[in-house]
């Protein structure tokens, strides 16, 4: 049998199937030499909160950069990670396994 390869574009807070694909292949390629798509899953995702669905968006520099590639895309606000972590902590701190996974998630 040949080598199994998956090539997938980046995604902020990937879905379970993303990790399933990584798990079943011999080689995983992060496809980041393609055009960055605005208002897409590259830099944002939805979470469920007690107030309903909330978007978490990594602010990126896109103005005048329509053809930029994913690997050329730059963060526009360095404070985004702390704000997202604060939102995730506030939203999920009472979840059953939060105390177990929080230290690992906070590091990344």
Secondary structure, DSSP 8 states (H G I E B T S, - for coil): ----EEEE---TT--HHHHHHHHH-SEEEE--SSB--TTSTTSEEEEEETTEEEEEE--B--TT-TT-BGGG--BS-TTHHHHHHHHHHHHHTTSTTHHHHHHHHHH-
